Each structure stands twice: as structure tokens, then as C-alpha cells.
Amino acid sequence: MSMLTPPGMGGKYRITGDTYPRMRRPRRRRRIVLAAAAAVVALGAAGWGTLQLVDVFSGGDGGTRTTAGRGTDCKPVAKASASPAAAPALPKPGQITVNVYNATPRSGLAKTTADELKKRGFTIGKVGNAPAAYDKKLPGTGLLLGAPGAVKGAFPVLGTQLKGATTKTDTRATADVDLILGTAFKALDPKAVADAALIALNKPKPAPTGKC
């Protein structure tokens, strides 16, 4: 057996040249690189999940945030203008002339209703039976009838006195408003309820503010 024959080979294989067999080292470097890459991916995923949870519990909307945690695109909301041109003031009850007409089979209903409206500050015009087009043909509690300008003026104010009244416009040139009592009418809303509705109607609504 030659001196160059590795032990255990039993002499079957011999090295005849001057080059020794090259023994490869374990591929530890590749394993280390793969393990490091996997660790980086895992840390990145954990960080992303943490950011998502923070965003959910902080009420974020996914927008760009500053170091203070507020969206960079959040702008202060301008206050509502107090100019009469921006928000026209509603007329007071005394500025509204109401014609009360009875479209129900019950007699005397128009007069009692007109008297109550007068006590509540409204100006009363004509009182009597409803025109033939509405007499005993009007379902519901009542109908407010007036010029188109009454939609954002007299209608809301007079409507606080009778819940469920419907509205309709006609071609009249005057500012008076008709209150036609329907077949379901029993009485005006209680004065306390009507007064509260009138106060709420004239109370300015706060401008909506965005969340940052």
C-alpha cells in the first residue's frame, strides 16, 4: 500500500499523481446568509403589523402623518359666516300672515285654530272653509300653501306649530300663507312643544369639524 493511499480504502484506490483529493467545507456561509435574510423579512413583517395595529386603534385613515401623529392634509375648518347673505334670518311669527281654512267636516275648526295661532304671535288673515279643490279632500293633518319664497321662510316657522303638515307652492304674488286643516287634524301641537321647535329652528348649527 502506498503512503498516499488514504486509510480504509483497502488499496483499491490509489493516488497516482501529486494532487490530493479536495475536501469541501460545509456550506455554513450560505445557511447563515439565508437565515439572516429570513430574520430581516420576519422583522419587517412584524414592524408592518405593528404599524397597522397602531393606525387602527388610533383612528387613522391611512393618510400621511407627521411626527405628531396628525395628517398633513388636515386643514382648519373655516367658521360659519354670520353674514345675513350667507344665512338669511327666518321671519318671526308676527311677520307671517296666516290664512286658516277648514277642509274637515267639523265646523268652527278654522276659527279656534286661528285664535290659537294669534295667541302664539302669528298675524291672522282670512278664516273660513277651504276652497272646493281641498274641501273634505285633504288627508293628513294639514297643508301649508304659499309662494315659492315661503319654502325657506314662512313654511319652516309655521310648520313648528303643526307636526306632519305638508307644503305646496302656488303662483301668488303676496307673502301670506294658507294653513288648510286636513281630515286628520285634531289640534295644533302643544305650545311648549311648538316653542321648543321654534327655538331649535332659529338656533345656528355648529360647523362640522374634520378629525385630524
Residue, then its C-alpha position, 0 to 999 in steps of 0.5 A: m500500500s502506498m503512503l498516499t493511499p488514504p486509510g480504509m480504502g483497502g488499496k483499491y484506490r490509489i493516488t497516482g499523481d501529486t494532487y490530493p483529493r479536495m475536501r469541501r467545507p460545509r456550506r455554513r456561509r450560505r445557511i447563515v446568509l439565508a437565515a439572516a435574510a429570513a430574520v430581516v423579512a420576519l422583522g419587517a413583517a412584524g414592524w408592518g403589523t405593528l404599524q397597522l395595529v397602531d393606525v387602527f386603534s388610533g383612528g387613522d385613515g391611512g393618510t400621511r402623518t407627521t411626527a405628531g401623529r396628525g395628517t398633513d392634509c388636515k386643514p382648519v375648518a373655516k367658521a360659519s359666516a354670520s353674514p345675513a347673505a350667507a344665512p338669511a334670518l327666518p321671519k318671526p311669527g308676527q311677520i307671517t300672515v296666516n290664512v286658516y281654512n277648514a277642509t274637515p267636516r267639523s265646523g268652527l275648526a278654522k276659527t279656534t285654530a286661528d285664535e290659537l295661532k294669534k295667541r302664539g304671535f302669528t298675524i291672522g288673515k282670512v278664516g273660513n272653509a277651504p276652497a272646493a279643490y281641498d274641501k273634505k279632500l285633504p288627508g293628513t293633518g294639514l297643508l301649508l300653501g304659499a309662494p315659492g319664497a315661503v319654502k325657506g321662510a314662512f313654511p319652516v316657522l309655521g310648520t313648528q306649530l303643526k307636526g306632519a303638515t305638508t307644503k305646496t307652492d302656488t303662483r301668488a304674488t303676496a307673502d301670506v300663507d294658507l294653513i288648510l286643516g286636513t281630515a286628520f287634524k285634531a289640534l295644533d301641537p302643544k305650545a311648549v312643544a311648538d316653542a321648543a321647535l321654534i327655538a331649535l329652528n332659529k338656533p345656528k348649527p355648529a360647523p362640522t369639524g374634520k378629525c385630524 
